[in-house]
């Protein structure tokens, strides 16, 4: 199922649409457990840890279903560390949660930044999660218990490799050429095609 809707996001308007009730129904025991981000460089399929990070996954899935991430660029890219996206302004300063405010961290001692392809929420300190997230390029144990891990890449590590190779501005770490999330596909079964 591919959902493509409007690019902008308004919590007040969006919560009252039929789309939100559809997403709420999807967040049942048969909740989507994976998404595929279709980027200019290829696909990134992410398994979500919905049972361990339910609020973070609810926010992420609802933003995916609303089309919020479609058109977002990868605005920060540090080789050997991580690549960040999820800000519709492309500045690294924008984005919001589905609740229209920052929300709390969901740390779990079993969810670590211990491999390439971990997916975590970006934040500005404790309990400041909104819409931005990042993928790790390798082990980053110093991020554990500071950034909510809510998924991992299960297919598309070659796309992550291509992202890491992008030339960037050495001062801002912004890629010299924009790479976009074109669309998002939600999967009820993370191992489905």
Secondary structure, DSSP 8 states (H G I E B T S, - for coil): -B----SS--HHHHHTSHHHHHHHHHTSTT---EEEEEETTEEEEEEE-TTTSHHHHHHHHHHHHHTTTTT-B--EEETTTEEEE--TTSSSS----TTSS-B-----TT--S-STTEEEE--SSTT-B-S-EEEESS--GGGTTTS-EEEEEEE-HHHHHHHHHS-B-TTT--BSS--BEEEEEEESSTT--
